Amino acid sequence: MTSVMPTLFAIPFPMIDPVAISIGPFQIRWYALAYVVGLLLAIAYAKWLVRKEEFWKPGRPSMTPEQLDDFMIWALLGVVLGGRLGYVLFYNAPYYLSHPAQILTVWKGGMSFHGGFLGVIVASWLFCRRRGVRLDRLLDLAAASVPIALFLGRIANFVNGELWGRPTDVPWAFVFPGAGPQPRHPSQLYEAALEGLLLFVLLHVLIRRGALARPGLVAGVFCIGYGVSRIIVEFFREPDAQIGYLAGGWMTMGMLLSLPLIAVGGWLVKRARTA
C-alpha cells in the first residue's frame, strides 16, 4: 500500500446532524428520509412516464398510474428487506450469525444495493403475477426511476459520514469523523453523481429516443450502467473493514457483486434488441 501525504487542501467535514427531524423521543434520520423521499419521487417519475404514451409507441405500457401506487409498498418492502439481507449475507455474515438480533437494527445502518436490487426483482415478480402486469415493462419503469433514489441515498451516506473513500491528496478531499486524520475521497458524492445523476440523464435520453418501445432495454442499460459506475467508484472507496480486499488485494465485494449485474444487463439489452 502506498502512503498518502497530508494535503493542505483537505476540507473539514461539515458536521451535519444525522437526525433531520426530532420531536421529543421521535426522530427521523436523513438516511430514512432519503429512502422515503427517493421512493416517492421515483414513483412520481414512473407515473409520468406511463402517462407519456408517445414514449411507448408502437407498444403501450401495461401498467396504470394507480397500479404504480400499489406497487410502491411492494417496492419499499423489497428494497428494505432485500437491502438488509444482502448486507447481512454479503458483507458481515459471521457477525450476524453470532448476533442474530442485530439483523433487525436497520436504523444503525448496513444496507446493500445489490441485495435491494434482488429484493425489488422478487417483489416485482410477485406483483406482476398477482396483477397480470408484464414484468419487463415494470422493470423498465423501475430502472428508469431508481437513480433518483440512489442519488438521494448517496447524499444521505455523505451526511452520515459513512462509506468514505480511500486516502488521497486531491484538493477536494474530506477528513471524515471516525476515519482518522487522513483526507479521503468523498466517494459517496462520486456515487451520487455516477449512479444517480448521470445514469438518470442517460436513461431519460434513451427513453426520449424510444427505448421503452423495446421491453427490457432500459432495465438492461441500467444494470450495465450501475455495474460499471460502481466498479469505477470502488477504486476510490474504502472497502468494508470486515472484508477488505479480494483477489490479491485489488478487488472489493462491490466490484464482485457488480459483475453478474453487468452480465444480466447485457443479456437484457441483447434480448430487447432482437425481440
C-alpha positions as CSV (number, residue, x, y, z in Angstrom):
1,M,0.0,0.0,0.0
2,T,1.3,3.4,-0.9
3,S,1.1,6.1,1.7
4,V,-0.7,9.4,1.0
5,M,1.0,12.6,2.0
6,P,-1.1,15.0,4.1
7,T,-2.6,17.8,2.0
8,L,-3.1,21.4,2.9
9,F,-6.4,21.5,0.9
10,A,-8.3,18.9,2.9
11,I,-11.9,20.1,3.6
12,P,-13.2,19.7,7.1
13,F,-16.3,17.5,7.1
14,P,-19.5,19.6,7.6
15,M,-20.9,18.4,10.9
16,I,-24.5,17.8,9.9
17,D,-26.8,16.3,12.4
18,P,-27.8,12.9,11.1
19,V,-31.3,13.4,12.6
20,A,-33.4,15.5,10.2
21,I,-36.5,15.9,12.4
22,S,-36.7,15.4,16.2
23,I,-39.9,15.8,18.2
24,G,-39.4,14.6,21.7
25,P,-38.3,10.9,21.6
26,F,-39.4,10.7,17.9
27,Q,-36.6,11.0,15.4
28,I,-36.4,10.9,11.6
29,R,-32.9,10.5,10.3
30,W,-31.7,11.8,6.9
31,Y,-30.9,8.3,5.8
32,A,-34.5,7.1,6.3
33,L,-35.9,10.3,4.9
34,A,-33.8,9.8,1.8
35,Y,-35.3,6.3,1.3
36,V,-38.8,7.6,1.6
37,V,-38.5,10.7,-0.4
38,G,-36.4,8.9,-3.1
39,L,-39.1,6.2,-3.4
40,L,-41.9,8.8,-3.6
41,L,-40.1,10.8,-6.3
42,A,-39.2,7.6,-8.2
43,I,-42.9,6.5,-8.2
44,A,-44.0,10.0,-9.3
45,Y,-41.5,9.9,-12.2
46,A,-42.6,6.4,-13.2
47,K,-46.2,7.6,-13.3
48,W,-45.3,10.5,-15.5
49,L,-43.6,8.0,-17.9
50,V,-46.7,5.8,-18.0
51,R,-48.8,8.9,-19.0
52,K,-46.5,9.8,-21.9
53,E,-48.0,7.4,-24.5
54,E,-45.6,8.6,-27.2
55,F,-42.7,7.0,-25.2
56,W,-44.2,3.6,-25.7
57,K,-45.1,3.6,-29.4
58,P,-45.6,1.3,-31.2
59,G,-46.5,-0.6,-28.0
60,R,-48.4,0.6,-24.9
61,P,-47.5,0.5,-21.2
62,S,-49.0,-2.5,-19.4
63,M,-49.5,-0.5,-16.2
64,T,-51.6,2.4,-15.0
65,P,-50.6,5.1,-12.5
66,E,-52.9,3.6,-10.0
67,Q,-51.1,0.2,-10.2
68,L,-47.8,2.0,-9.7
69,D,-49.2,3.5,-6.4
70,D,-50.0,-0.1,-5.3
71,F,-46.5,-1.2,-6.3
72,M,-44.9,1.4,-4.1
73,I,-45.5,-0.7,-1.0
74,W,-44.1,-3.8,-2.7
75,A,-41.0,-1.9,-3.8
76,L,-40.4,-0.5,-0.4
77,L,-40.5,-3.9,1.2
78,G,-38.3,-5.3,-1.5
79,V,-35.7,-2.6,-1.0
80,V,-35.6,-2.7,2.8
81,L,-35.8,-6.5,3.2
82,G,-33.5,-7.3,0.3
83,G,-31.0,-4.5,1.1
84,R,-30.7,-5.6,4.7
85,L,-30.5,-9.3,4.0
86,G,-28.0,-8.6,1.2
87,Y,-25.8,-6.7,3.6
88,V,-26.1,-9.4,6.3
89,L,-25.2,-12.2,3.8
90,F,-22.7,-10.5,1.5
91,Y,-20.8,-8.2,3.9
92,N,-20.9,-9.4,7.5
93,A,-22.4,-12.9,7.8
94,P,-20.1,-14.1,10.6
95,Y,-21.1,-11.2,12.9
96,Y,-24.8,-11.5,12.3
97,L,-24.7,-15.3,12.7
98,S,-23.3,-14.6,16.2
99,H,-25.6,-11.7,16.9
100,P,-28.9,-12.6,15.1
101,A,-30.9,-10.0,17.0
102,Q,-28.8,-7.3,15.3
103,I,-30.2,-8.2,11.9
104,L,-33.3,-6.2,12.7
105,T,-31.4,-3.0,13.8
106,V,-31.8,-1.3,10.4
107,W,-31.6,2.1,11.9
108,K,-27.9,1.5,12.8
109,G,-27.1,1.3,9.0
110,G,-26.0,-1.6,6.8
111,M,-27.8,-1.9,3.5
112,S,-26.6,-3.4,0.3
113,F,-27.7,-2.1,-3.1
114,H,-27.2,-5.5,-4.7
115,G,-29.4,-7.1,-2.1
116,G,-32.0,-4.3,-2.5
117,F,-31.9,-4.9,-6.3
118,L,-32.7,-8.6,-5.8
119,G,-35.4,-7.7,-3.4
120,V,-37.1,-5.4,-5.9
121,I,-36.8,-8.1,-8.6
122,V,-38.6,-10.6,-6.3
123,A,-41.2,-8.0,-5.3
124,S,-41.8,-7.1,-9.0
125,W,-42.2,-10.7,-10.0
126,L,-44.8,-11.4,-7.2
127,F,-46.6,-8.1,-8.0
128,C,-46.8,-8.9,-11.7
129,R,-48.1,-12.4,-11.1
130,R,-50.9,-11.1,-8.9
131,R,-51.8,-8.1,-11.1
132,G,-51.3,-9.5,-14.6
133,V,-48.6,-7.0,-15.5
134,R,-45.7,-7.6,-17.8
135,L,-42.5,-8.0,-15.7
136,D,-40.2,-6.5,-18.3
137,R,-42.3,-3.3,-18.6
138,L,-42.3,-2.9,-14.8
139,L,-38.6,-3.4,-14.6
140,D,-38.0,-0.7,-17.2
141,L,-40.1,1.7,-15.2
142,A,-38.3,0.8,-12.0
143,A,-34.8,1.1,-13.7
144,A,-35.6,4.5,-15.1
145,S,-36.8,5.8,-11.8
146,V,-34.4,4.2,-9.2
147,P,-31.4,6.6,-10.0
148,I,-33.4,9.3,-8.2
149,A,-33.5,7.3,-5.0
150,L,-29.8,6.3,-5.5
151,F,-28.8,9.9,-5.7
152,L,-30.6,10.9,-2.5
153,G,-29.3,7.8,-0.7
154,R,-25.7,8.5,-1.5
155,I,-26.1,12.1,-0.4
156,A,-27.5,10.7,2.9
157,N,-24.4,8.5,3.2
158,F,-22.3,11.6,2.9
159,V,-24.3,13.4,5.5
160,N,-23.9,10.4,7.9
161,G,-20.2,10.5,7.3
162,E,-20.2,6.8,6.3
163,L,-18.9,4.7,3.3
164,W,-16.0,7.2,2.9
165,G,-13.3,6.9,0.3
166,R,-9.6,5.9,0.3
167,P,-6.9,8.3,1.5
168,T,-5.9,10.8,-1.2
169,D,-4.2,14.2,-1.7
170,V,-6.8,15.7,-4.1
171,P,-7.8,19.2,-3.2
172,W,-11.5,18.3,-2.7
173,A,-10.6,15.6,-0.1
174,F,-12.5,15.5,3.2
175,V,-11.4,14.5,6.7
176,F,-14.3,12.3,7.8
177,P,-15.1,11.9,11.5
178,G,-14.2,8.3,12.6
179,A,-11.9,7.7,9.6
180,G,-8.7,9.0,11.1
181,P,-6.8,12.2,10.3
182,Q,-6.1,11.4,6.6
183,P,-8.0,13.3,3.9
184,R,-10.2,10.9,1.9
185,H,-12.1,10.8,-1.4
186,P,-15.8,11.8,-0.9
187,S,-16.7,8.6,-2.7
188,Q,-20.4,9.0,-1.6
189,L,-20.6,12.1,-3.8
190,Y,-18.9,10.2,-6.7
191,E,-21.6,7.6,-6.5
192,A,-24.3,10.2,-6.3
193,A,-23.0,11.7,-9.5
194,L,-22.5,8.5,-11.4
195,E,-25.1,6.1,-10.2
196,G,-27.7,8.8,-9.6
197,L,-27.4,11.9,-11.7
198,L,-25.5,10.6,-14.8
199,L,-27.4,7.3,-15.0
200,F,-30.7,9.1,-14.7
201,V,-29.9,11.5,-17.5
202,L,-28.6,8.6,-19.8
203,L,-31.8,6.6,-19.3
204,H,-34.0,9.6,-19.8
205,V,-32.3,10.4,-23.1
206,L,-32.7,6.8,-24.2
207,I,-36.4,6.9,-23.2
208,R,-37.0,10.0,-25.3
209,R,-35.4,8.1,-28.2
210,G,-37.8,5.2,-28.0
211,A,-36.1,2.8,-25.5
212,L,-39.4,2.0,-23.8
213,A,-40.8,0.6,-27.0
214,R,-38.3,-2.3,-26.6
215,P,-39.2,-4.1,-23.3
216,G,-36.2,-4.8,-21.1
217,L,-33.8,-2.3,-22.9
218,V,-34.0,0.4,-20.1
219,A,-33.6,-2.2,-17.4
220,G,-30.6,-3.7,-19.2
221,V,-28.8,-0.4,-19.7
222,F,-29.5,0.4,-16.0
223,C,-27.8,-2.8,-14.9
224,I,-24.8,-2.2,-17.1
225,G,-24.6,1.5,-16.2
226,Y,-24.9,0.9,-12.4
227,G,-22.4,-2.0,-12.5
228,V,-19.8,-0.1,-14.4
229,S,-20.3,3.0,-12.2
230,R,-20.0,1.0,-9.1
231,I,-16.8,-0.7,-10.2
232,I,-15.3,2.7,-11.1
233,V,-16.1,4.2,-7.7
234,E,-14.8,1.1,-5.8
235,F,-11.3,2.2,-6.9
236,F,-11.8,5.3,-4.8
237,R,-14.0,3.9,-2.0
238,E,-12.6,2.3,1.2
239,P,-13.6,-1.4,1.3
240,D,-15.6,-2.6,4.3
241,A,-13.2,-3.2,7.2
242,Q,-14.6,-6.7,7.9
243,I,-14.0,-7.9,4.3
244,G,-11.1,-5.8,3.0
245,Y,-9.7,-6.5,-0.5
246,L,-10.3,-9.7,-2.5
247,A,-8.4,-11.4,-5.4
248,G,-4.9,-10.5,-4.4
249,G,-5.6,-7.1,-2.9
250,W,-7.3,-5.1,-5.5
251,M,-10.9,-6.3,-6.0
252,T,-13.7,-5.4,-3.5
253,M,-17.0,-7.1,-2.7
254,G,-18.8,-4.2,-4.5
255,M,-16.9,-5.0,-7.7
256,L,-17.5,-8.7,-7.4
257,L,-21.3,-8.3,-7.0
258,S,-21.4,-5.8,-9.9
259,L,-20.0,-8.3,-12.4
260,P,-23.1,-10.6,-12.6
261,L,-25.3,-7.4,-12.7
262,I,-23.4,-6.3,-15.9
263,A,-23.9,-9.7,-17.4
264,V,-27.6,-9.7,-16.7
265,G,-27.8,-6.2,-18.2
266,G,-26.0,-7.4,-21.4
267,W,-28.5,-10.2,-21.7
268,L,-31.5,-7.9,-21.3
269,V,-30.1,-5.5,-23.9
270,K,-29.5,-8.3,-26.4
271,R,-33.0,-9.7,-25.8
272,A,-34.6,-6.3,-26.3
273,R,-32.7,-5.6,-29.5
274,T,-33.5,-8.9,-31.1
275,A,-37.2,-9.2,-29.9
